[in-house]
């Protein structure tokens, strides 16, 4: 679970969301809801960017429930590439503090994807990963 112990009641919920409240679309953003006030904050990486569910990682010595990072795998369909977006969980609406672009795109898949290494050309050969 990490350094932050589960709380009941908790203050924040993080998740992935569609860009349009009235349409059923793939996830294109990430959100945070304060369970007490109902305040909602969201970030949308781009019009053809599709997000998987965020993962909260607390800082080494968290001082608050939202003191940590959100990690989100994002597929940029326009550029056919994927990146691991890193957000400050307390400042989600500021956008990512960094993006680690992957060597190859991982197509969007609800709840993630699995494929054998050869599907993406990720095979060990003579001690190297291609």
Secondary structure, 3 states (H helix, E strand, C coil): CCCCCCCCCCCEEEEEECCCCCCCCCCCEEEEEECCCCCEEEECCCCCEEECCCEEEECCCCCCCCCEEEEEEEEECCCCEEEEEEEEHHHHHHCCCEEEECCCCCCCCCCCCCCCHHHCCCCEECCEEC
